[in-house]
Amino acid sequence: MDEIRAEVSQDRDLNAAFQRELARLKLANQIVAARKRAGLSQAQLAERIGTKQTGVARMERAGTTGFTTTTLAKIAAATDSKLEVQLVARAPRRRQLA
């Protein structure tokens, strides 16, 4: 695992791709969790946010891209959740000793 972390941290393109995929996975999981916490089915959430059940199912898969803040705000309101968008600074990289 340490080798993978080292490779990802040293390759800017690989790190960017990894961060995108991780963000998608986290967001999809958060949508599922918010919907379940609100006691809603996919169809009920879809009705509340003005889309179809298949749209909610797509959003709950990690491969979905292109979420708008408007859509996320609708999901938050429909599930009595609070939407927070953050850019968090990474910890400084450690220097490797030769």
C-alpha positions as CSV (number, residue, x, y, z in Angstrom):
1,M,0.0,0.0,0.0
2,D,2.9,2.4,0.8
3,E,4.3,1.8,-2.7
4,I,0.9,2.8,-4.3
5,R,0.7,5.9,-2.1
6,A,4.2,6.9,-3.1
7,E,3.5,6.4,-6.8
8,V,0.3,8.4,-6.6
9,S,1.8,11.2,-4.7
10,Q,4.7,11.5,-7.2
11,D,2.7,11.4,-10.4
12,R,0.6,14.6,-10.7
13,D,-1.8,13.2,-13.4
14,L,-2.3,9.9,-11.5
15,N,-2.9,11.8,-8.3
16,A,-5.5,14.1,-10.0
17,A,-7.3,11.0,-11.4
18,F,-7.2,9.3,-8.0
19,Q,-8.6,12.4,-6.3
20,R,-11.5,12.7,-8.9
21,E,-12.5,9.0,-8.4
22,L,-12.3,9.3,-4.6
23,A,-14.5,12.4,-4.6
24,R,-17.1,10.7,-6.9
25,L,-17.2,7.6,-4.6
26,K,-17.5,9.7,-1.5
27,L,-20.3,11.8,-3.0
28,A,-22.2,8.8,-4.2
29,N,-22.0,7.3,-0.8
30,Q,-23.1,10.5,0.9
31,I,-26.2,10.7,-1.4
32,V,-27.2,7.2,-0.5
33,A,-26.7,7.8,3.2
34,A,-28.7,11.1,3.1
35,R,-31.5,9.4,1.2
36,K,-31.7,6.5,3.6
37,R,-31.4,8.7,6.7
38,A,-34.4,10.6,5.4
39,G,-36.3,7.4,4.9
40,L,-36.8,7.9,1.2
41,S,-36.7,5.5,-1.7
42,Q,-34.9,6.5,-4.9
43,A,-38.3,7.2,-6.5
44,Q,-39.4,9.5,-3.6
45,L,-36.1,11.4,-3.7
46,A,-36.4,11.7,-7.5
47,E,-39.9,13.2,-7.1
48,R,-38.7,15.7,-4.6
49,I,-35.8,16.9,-6.7
50,G,-37.6,16.9,-10.0
51,T,-36.0,14.0,-11.8
52,K,-36.7,10.3,-12.4
53,Q,-35.8,7.3,-10.2
54,T,-33.2,6.3,-12.8
55,G,-31.5,9.7,-12.4
56,V,-31.2,9.1,-8.6
57,A,-29.8,5.6,-9.2
58,R,-27.2,7.1,-11.6
59,M,-26.2,9.7,-9.0
60,E,-25.7,7.0,-6.4
61,R,-23.2,5.2,-8.6
62,A,-19.6,6.3,-8.1
63,G,-19.0,6.7,-11.9
64,T,-21.4,9.6,-12.2
65,T,-19.8,12.9,-13.1
66,G,-21.1,16.5,-13.6
67,F,-23.0,17.1,-10.4
68,T,-24.1,20.7,-10.2
69,T,-24.3,22.6,-7.0
70,T,-28.0,23.2,-7.8
71,T,-28.6,19.4,-7.9
72,L,-26.7,18.8,-4.7
73,A,-28.6,21.6,-3.0
74,K,-31.9,20.0,-4.1
75,I,-30.8,16.7,-2.7
76,A,-29.7,18.3,0.6
77,A,-33.1,20.1,0.9
78,A,-35.0,17.0,0.1
79,T,-33.2,14.9,2.7
80,D,-33.1,17.6,5.4
81,S,-29.3,17.7,5.0
82,K,-26.8,20.6,4.8
83,L,-24.7,21.0,1.7
84,E,-21.0,21.9,2.4
85,V,-18.5,22.3,-0.4
86,Q,-14.9,22.5,0.7
87,L,-11.4,22.7,-0.8
88,V,-9.1,21.4,1.8
89,A,-5.3,22.0,1.7
90,R,-3.2,18.9,1.6
91,A,-0.7,18.2,4.2
92,P,2.8,19.3,3.1
93,R,4.7,16.6,1.3
94,R,7.5,14.9,3.3
95,R,10.9,15.2,1.8
96,Q,12.6,11.9,1.1
97,L,16.1,11.5,2.4
98,A,18.6,10.3,-0.1
